[in-house]
Amino acid sequence: MSKIGTRTVLGTDEYIKGKNFIVKEYQRGYRWGKQQVEDLLKDLLEFNPDNHRIKYCMQPLVVKRVPAESVTKARELANIIGSPNTADVEEPEVAWELIDGQQRLTTTLLILDSCYSNLRKPPKLPYNIAYSLVRDIDEYYITEAKTVIDAWFEQFGDEEDNKKNEIKGKIDGDIQFVWYEVDEDINSVDVFTRLNIGKIPLTNAELFKALLLNPDHAPEDSIENEKFKIRLSQIAFEWDKIEQSLRDDDFWNFISNEEREGETRIDYLLQLYALRLIANGQVPKKEVDKTVHKSDELFSFIIINKYMKSSCVTASEIWEKIVSLHDTLKYWYDGGEDSRLYHYIGFLVATSGSGIGVISNLIQNAEGKRKGEMENYVISLVRESMKNVKLEELSYHKDRAKIQKALLLFNVQTLIQSKTDQRFSFKHYKDKKTSWEIEHIHARATDEEIRAITQPNKRAEFLHALQNQFAEIDDMQTVQEIEAFIQNEVLTEKVTDDQFFEFCCIVTDKYGDFDENSLGNLTLLDAQTNHSYHNALYPIKRQKIIERDKGDVFIPVCTKNVFLKMYSSKFSNMMEWTKDDAEEYLEAMKTLLVKEAKLCQ
């Protein structure tokens, strides 16, 4: 089973000391240039360990235990740079295949070799790196990196030895690597390939957790040590509780539009915290743009790690902030008796991209606001998102995105205004298996589709399908009218194109006749329900939706209301969706969203 933790070069555990690392030939070799080498040296020089209170955390070493004979014919780093310094290997029967991390581990060893060069009796290098294959280009980059390191120290003149001692001390005691050990039976090339296409199972959460629960930071004092162990236990408990909280799909779909496994959802909180550090200027944006992109898999961990180095903040202190972030999100989700924050924030997230931009902005603006002030701010964002959306002007063919937002907001606001505890289910709304569509309440084949049917047998087939619908609702008079038209006009080929079109419109419009592409004839429906009847007559749709609502299918409240004619003032004919019904439905939307809530124009 793979293991993850943190390891120091020397420091408290001396775990990397005496290790024999091997870089196999499937890797491209050492490739760090002047800029990358100098950036690491500057970082180390500027790093303030604060009496070893925090560590300088390097990115992961991915390693695998292999037999020692695998390095027998390999070429050691000391040999490549002509250094007299080598390492005492403490485990001669074992080597560690370095699947990822050779650039960082090699550069660290090159820096130490340079630091030792000013000593009368230089110690042995703490660990050894060997290469199964050293190409000319590999040797060039390694020797060039050593030259860059030596020149960088020389710039300090009389202070050169002091700077070397300072950086040597930091490497010995304050550098720690995230140590990710894969099982010995795993194929190294497969791991290397997955790593380089972004599919290695190293997550921001795993890496941060390794820092957070690192026992290396334990104080020597027995009383303080006991307090430290208790705090680690508390953190582990908090971590598990938050992971469990984020596995709740209702909560998760309230704050995010992304599909993530439960184990990686805590990455979302780390990403929020990283974005907050950048927004507050605690990690300069220009530095972020230079070194890491938001699309990088380990973006959050890198940003948090930068902040820890530059500000001498511990992982435990950062964790307290992340717990607070989670508690804020949970407070918005729970909402108490007032569901406005839940519904409006859920709406804003659902109508954005991944949703994290919305939540990040809300977190940034929530500081110092009371609940009422926060609600007013969120409402202002909803209004801004619906700016220039005029409900009566929306058309199915031109404004589908706006229509979907308007219909979603109508459902949300309906539940806010209701006196029940019912809440809109963003979990069901975002279910990728479901997929939501804008459905015509009264529908028929389009004019173009009807006119495209020209062959007598195809026309008869189309009309027979209509017959079945009318038979299903027991309208036998229309069934007979259609049959007579098929036998006397269609099959005898007496009917003209215009006559066929006119007849189809007359029979299908018996249950609705108006501008079917206006908002007054549109509602939200899941794709499966929609596709199950498509252009069926209104009474058939009504029957199907009532049946599905009795089962485990999520039908939005306003969709149910439409087919129950809750927005209509006349109930004389429940089997027909009329122009009056559509106008009253649209008016109900305008009353709720425009006049009362003032969310739209």
PEQUINOR-V250073 format. One line per field, one symbol per residue. phi: phi as a letter, one per 40 degrees, with the letter a starting at -180 (. if undefined). psi: psi as a letter, one per 20 degrees, with the letter a starting at -180 (. if undefined). burial: # if it has 16 or more other C-alpha atoms within 10 Angstrom, else .. A space follows every 50 residues. Layout:
# PEQUINOR-V250073
phi: ???
psi: ???
burial: ???
This chain:
# PEQUINOR-V250073
phi: .cbbabbccbfcbfccdgcbbbbcccccgcbcbdccccccccdccccbcf fgcbbcccccbbbacbccccbdccbccdcccgcccbbcccbccbbbccca hcccccccccccccccccccbcccccabbbbcbbcdcccccccccccccc ccccccfccdcccccccdccccbbcbbcbbccccccccccccccccbgbc cbbdccccccccbcccccccdcccccccccccccccccdcccdccccccc ccccbabccbcdcbccddcccdccccccccgcbdccccccbabcccdbdc ccccccccccbfbcccccddccccdcccccccccggccccddcccdcccc bbccgcccccccdccccgccdccccccccccccccbdgcbdcccbdcbbc cccccccccccccdcccccbccbcccccccccccgbbcbccbaadcdccc cccbcdccccccccccdcccccbgccccdcccccccccbcccfccccccc ccccccccccbiaaccccccbbacacccccccbfcccdccddcccccccc cbccbddcccccccfccccbbcbccbbbccdccccccccccccccccfcb c
psi: pqqpaqpqgebhikhipjqoqporiiqirpjpagghghggggghhipoil lkhrqoprrqporpprqhiijgjqpqghhhjkqiprqooimhiqropnhq jhgghghghhggghhiijqgnprqqhrppqphporghghghghhgggggg hghhiicijghghghghghgggiipqqooooqqhjpoghgggghgijkjp lorhggghhhggkoihjpqhpgghhghghggggggggggggggggiiohg ggihiqjqoqqhhjhihghhgggghhgghijhophhhghhhqqhiqhkgg ggghggggghjlprhhhhhhhhghgghghhghggibhojgggggghgggh jadhhhggggggghihpiprgghgghgghhhgghhjpjoogiipqgihlg ghgggghghggghghgirjrjpqpnhghhjohhfppqoppgpqrqrgggg hiohpghhgggghhggghghhhjkmhghghgggghgghgghikiprghgg gggggghhjhkpnanijrhikqrpqqhggghhidkrqghggggghgghhi bkpooqghgghgijlijqipkhnijporgggghhghhhghgghggghlhr .
burial: ...########...##########..#.##.#...##..##..#..###. ...#############.#.##..#####.##...#####....####### #################.......##########...##.######.### ..#......##.###.################.....#..##..#..... .############.####.........#...#..#...#..##.###... #######......###############...##....#........#### ##########.#####.##..#..##..##.##.....############ #...##.###.##..#.......##.###.###.##..#.#..###.... .###############......########...#.#########.....# ..#..#..##..##.##.##.......##..##.##..##....#....# #..##.###.####.############.##...#########..#..... ....######.#######......#####.##########.###....## .
